[in-house]
Amino acid sequence: MRTLLQHSAIYLLARGVPGVVNFLAIAVYTRLVPPDEYGRYALVLAGSGFVSMVVFYWLGLAALRYLPGRDQTAAVGLLATVRTAYRWLAIITGLCALAFMPFVQAGWRLLILLSLLLLWTQGWFEINLQMLRAKLDPLRYGLASGIKAVLAIGAGVLLARYYPVAAAPLAGQVIGFGLASVVVWRSLWGGVCSRATWPTMKQVMRYGLPLSGTLALGHLLSYSDRFLIALFINEHAAGVYSAGYDLASQVLVMVMLVINTASYPLILNDMETKGVKAARQQLSRNMWLLLTVAAPAA
């Protein structure tokens, strides 16, 4: 329990700083960007997040699951497989976006291009974060998350002051995800020069894809409402709704994510090193801590 509390305290800071920055971003962007443009920004964020869940997120989940307990050789092989899969998926999504571009309205083409860049950078950044969790390294996790949040809002606000359109905060997000990934690149991927193997790829797919599908469905249930509002009313209404929704979710979801972010790697590590019984004990501690924190917050 002590380890869980220590990691939760560190992740509270690691999640808390980006959470506060994202909270402030809502207040700033809703003043710099008109509601209809904010609605387009919210729609692109939600759509890109859903596609990222389906296309890339399973790679990070598999790295989080299988890195603990592996020796150096096996770990390098797993990382090489994850990196190769990411590259191919990035190529496929890029070709799909290019094929889709002629059918998009002219006003949305820049947003589609930015959403593709956001998809790539967000997907890669999330994989890196999951690897830091697997390595039980909350300090670097917090550093990467903080750098991303500060760079994203800094660049987004600077652009939005001169160009108050949806593309400005989206470009800020791309800059934040991209530069934050560079910060942790060498520490995570230095020395990974082996090739992907098909047995490892099958293992990664068998574990990650079902979980990724489940999480994507949850994401769809949480964010499909803003698409329905934009469809049946307009993008202005979607922007007003998204601002209020995100304001509340930034507070409640962050509190619960802190517990899960800290506990899940500990559960996996216990299962790999101490067995199922120890993992169940860690699960029980996680449940009680989650209830203790989340119920009053809700």
Secondary structure as UniProt FT lines:
FT   HELIX           2..32
FT   HELIX           35..55
FT   HELIX           57..66
FT   TURN            68..69
FT   HELIX           72..100
FT   HELIX           101..103
FT   HELIX           106..134
FT   TURN            135..136
FT   HELIX           138..162
FT   HELIX           167..189
FT   TURN            190..191
FT   HELIX           198..232
FT   HELIX           235..273
FT   HELIX           276..297
//
